[in-house]
């Protein structure tokens, strides 16, 4: 579902689009909002209940919300580099320059937020690293990008396990400018392999998003393709992981479910090569990456389908989804204050409500979010210089 032709803001994705004006796809913004809410839930709400069982929030969003966030980043990059029409020549070089500058600015924001120490892994610096790795891929065809997504999902974790014993272990979960200056090699290893969102295996999400964004997201055929292929990936990878764990590790059904849902198993080390068969949340292993690519496709496809009949619902979610960089940063700063730390449900409700209301108000009164405006200004300025002052 798109905004009406007279809508004030027609950039393709907040802070990412070229100067050319095109209608927004509200379902993409709504999906981005859903990812933000999911990440808030994982950060704030309990992981287990009083029976020591995974909570509904954890089962729905652990590993999946951040995967959706990353896949949608690839969709936005596809939009900002021509959408269904691949760019070549100078326009492609201009788009690549804009994305590279955008990556650096987002990484800088992430490194700055690291000083706040919110108590959770911050995705933004890793996000910036993924954007830089995606720069050479912007001119590729959807089929090539889909193949690369599979290659990163399969080979990235193997490389991660091979290099993990050789790379230094960072003292902090979140890199900062200080850690980057003190030990660039350690920070680079953290961003690419050893951190909470390792950029090399997570490029599977970026490539899958780029491939999705190269398709016509307004067509029913694309919606059906996303839903069908997403379901096959999500269900198939869980099934394969469960069967392999049953045969190779001789785990019971209950142990397999707990490992797939919660990531808990005392008998399988995360440094073991057997970890490759586990589709556990945040493992960044092949079956987990492919499973969460599938769930991200399902989420996007569902919202694309719902947008044809539930425009009002998307209209509520989309404004916050168009300024997730600003709202995600505000969420981290709120966590850093420690306010309502002992009252997770009140904290979650307050933050989600504030994000939705702030999104609607800011969008109507000021347009793009403040951090989105900053990123867009830097990216478009660099892009236009390479393009010779003309938008591609």
N, C-alpha and C positions, 0 to 999 in steps of 0.2 A: 504493500500500500504506500502510495506517495502522497506528499503534501499537495494541496491545490496549487495550481499554476501561479497564483498570486502570492504564495507564501514568501515571507520576507527573506528567509535564509534558504538558499538553494545549493550551498556547497555540498559535495558528495559526502564527506565525513568530517566531523569536527576537527579543525586544526590540520587536516590532511589534504584537502582538495586543492586543485589548481585554481587559478583565477576564474576559469570558465564556470558559469553557473548552470547547475543541473538540479533536478528535483531530488530531495532526500528520499531514501527508502526507509520509512519509519520502522519497519520490522528489524532492520539492522541496528538502529539506535535502541529499540526496545530490547533486543537481544543483549546489547552491550550493558544496558541497565540491569537486566537479569543477572549477567555475570558479576556486576558490581555488588548487587544484593547478596549473591551467593558467596562472594569473597568476604563480605562483611559478616555474614552468618558464620563462616568457618573461623574467622578471626575472633568473634565475640562470643558465640554461643557454645555451650558445653559439647565436648566430643562424645562423651558417654553419659548415660543416664544413671540413676541410682542402682540399677542392676548390672552396671558395668557393661552395658550393651551400647553399640553405636547409636547416636540420636538420629532422628529423621533428617535433620540439617546436614549432619556429616555424611549420611548415606547418599543424599541427593547432590551435594555440592562439593564434597572433598575431592580435589583433583579435577573436577569437571568445570567448576566456575572459572578457575584460572585458565583451563584449556580453552573454554569458550572465549575468554578475554583475548587470548593469544591468536586463536583462529580468526576472530573478528578484526584483529590488527592486520592480518593478511588480506582480508576483504577490503579494508580501508586502503591499503597500499595498492591493491588492484584498481580501486576507484580512482586513486590519485595518479595513476599511470595509464589512463586511457579506458579503464573499464573493460567492456567487451571488445573495444577497438585497441589492439596493441600498438604502442608507439614505436617509432624507429627514428634513427638519425638524431638530429638536434633536440626534438621534443623528448625523446627517450633520455638523452643525456641530461636535459634540464630536469626531468622527473627524478632521475637518479640523484642528482645534486640536491634537490629539495628533500628527498627522503634521507639522505646522508646527514644534512643539517638538522632535520627533524630528530633523527636518532641521537645526535650529539646533545641537543637541548633536552630531550627527555631523559637521557642518561644523566645529565647534569642535575636535573630535578631529583632523580632517584638518589644520586650520591649525596645531595644536600639533605634529603629526608632521612638518610641513614643516621645523621647526627641526632635526630629526634628520638631514636631508639624506641619505636612503638611496641616492641616485643613480638613482632611478627616479621616474616620475610617480606621484603618490599620488591615488587616485580619490576619496577620501572627501569633500573639500571640494566637488568637482564633484557628487558624489552628493547632498550636502545641498542644493545649488542645484537639482538635478533634483526632489528631494522638494518643495521650495517651489513650483516651477512646476507640480507635479502636484496641489497642494492643491485648486485649483478643479475638477479633473477627476474627483474621487472619486465623484461622484454620477451619472456618465454611463453609458450603456448600452454593452455590449461592441461593438456594431456602430459606434457613434459613436467609441469609443476606437480601433477598428481603422482607421477613416478618418483620425483624427487622427495615428495612427502613420505612415500614408502621407504625410500633409501635412507632418509634421515631417521625414520622411526625404527628401522632395523639396524643400521650401521652405527647411528649415534650412540645408543646405549652400549654397544660392544666397545666402541672407542672410549666411552666414559669409564667402563669397568677396567679396561686395559690401562688407562692413564691414571686412574684414581690413586693407586699405590705410589705413583711417581710424583704426584703433585702435592705441594704443601697444603696443609689443612688451615683455612683461615680462622683467626680467633673470633671474628665477628660474623654474624649471619648476613649482615648487610654491608656492602662496601661503601666507603666514603671517599672524598677527595684526599683525606689524610692517608688512608690505607693504600690508595692508588699511588700516591707520591712515595710512600715509604717502601712499598714492594710491588712494583707494577706486574711482575711475573705472577705473584700470588693472586693479585686482583684479577688478572686476565684469566688465570686458571679457574678462579671462582666464578667469573661471569660465564665462561664457556662450558665448564664441566662440573665443578664441585659445589656450586651454590644451590639454593633452593629451586631455582628455575633455570637449569643449565641450558645455555643458548643453543649449543650444537644439536642435542637430541630434540629440543623444543622447536627447532626449525621445521620439524614435521608439521606442527600447527600452522606456522607461517606459510609454508608451501601449500597446505590444504586450503587455507584461507585465500591465498592468491588465486588458486585454481577455481575456487567457488566464486570469487569476485569477478573472474573473467567470463563467467556465464551470465545469462540474462536472469537476474534474480526476480524480475517481475513476471516471468512466465511460469505457468502451472507445471510445465514439464520439469523445470529446474527444481521447483518445490518438491515434486514427487521423487525426483532423483536424489535430492538431499535426504529426504525422509527414508526412502528405501535403502539407499547405500549406507546411511548412518545407522539404521537398525541392524543391518547385516554385520557391519563392523563392530558395533557395540556388543550385540548379543554373541556374535561369533567369537570375538576375542575373549570374552569371559568364559565361554564354553570351552575353548581350547586351553586356556590357562587352568581352569578347574580340572579338566581331564589330565593334563600334564602333571599338575600337582598331586593328583590322586595316584598316578602311575609311578612317577619319579620319586616323589617324597613320601608316598604312602600316607597321605593325610586323610583324616575323616572328612565327611561332608561338612560338619560344623566348623572344623578347622579351616577348610577351604573357603567357606563363606566368610569367616572372620578375617582371613587374609585378604580376600578380594574387597571386602567392604571397609575394613579398618586398617589393613596393612600390618596386622599383628601376627607374628609367628616367631617363637624363640629359636626354632631349629634351622631357619634359613637366614644366613648372614647376607646383608646388603652388599657385601664385597665378594660374595660367592657368584660364580658363573651361573649357578642354578637360579639366581635372582632374575635372570633374563625371562624365565617363564611365568613370573608373578605379575599379575595385572593389578597390583596394589596401588592405592592413591599416592600420588607424588613420587612414585618409584622411578619415573622417567625411563621405564623399561619398554621394550617393543610392544607387548600386548596391552600395556596400560596406555601408551601413547595412541595406539590405533583405536582402543576402546573409547578414549575420551575425544578423539577426533570424531568418532561416530556419534557420541552423545552431543557434541557441539553442533554437528550437522542436523541432528534431530531437533535441537532447540531452535536453530535458525529456521529450519524448514517448517516447524510448527508455527512460529511467529509469522512467517511469510504467508502460510495458509490462513492463520487467524486474522491477519490484517485485512483480508477480503471481506470479513464478516464482523470483526470486532475492532473497527477503526478507533473507537473511543478508548478501548483498553490500551492500544498501542500509543495513542496520543497522550496518555498519562505517563507511560514509561519512557517514551522517546526523548522528551526534553532532558531528563537526567542522563539518559544514555548518550546524548550529544555532547556532554561535558564531563565524561567520566574521569579524565585526567585531573581536573580540578576537584571533583567530589571524592575521588580515591585518595588524593593528597590530603584533603580535609579530614577524611576518615582516619588516616594514619596519625595526623596531628592530634586528633581527639583521643585516640588510643594512648598516645604518648603522655597525655595529661593525667591518665589514671582515673578520670571521672567515671563513675558508675561501674568501676571494675568489678565490684562484688555483686552487681545487679545486671547480669548479662542480658536478660530478656528486655528489661527497660532500656538498656543501652542500645540494643539492636533496634527496637522499635523507634527510639528517638532518632537514631542515625538514618534509618531507612526513610522515615517520615520527612526528616529535614532534607534529605537528598531529593526526594520526589517534589516537595514544595519548592525548594531552592531551584531545581531544574526548570520548573514551569515559570516561576517568577523571573529568573534571570534570563531565560530564553525570550520571554515576551518583552522584557524591559531593556535588555542589553545585547541580546544575540548570543554570540559564542562565549563560552566560559573564559575567565581571565587567563588561565594557563593555556587553554586551546588557542586563544588569540595570540599569545606570545609565541607559541610553537608555529602557528600558521604564518605569522609575520616574518619570522626568521627563515622558514622554509620557502615561502613564496618569493622573498627577496632574492635568495640564492638561486632559486629556480628561474626567475625572470632574467637574471644576469646572464645565465647560460643560454636562455632562449632568445636573447637579444632584445629583452624588454617586452616580448609578446608572449602571451599565454599559448601553450600548445593546443 
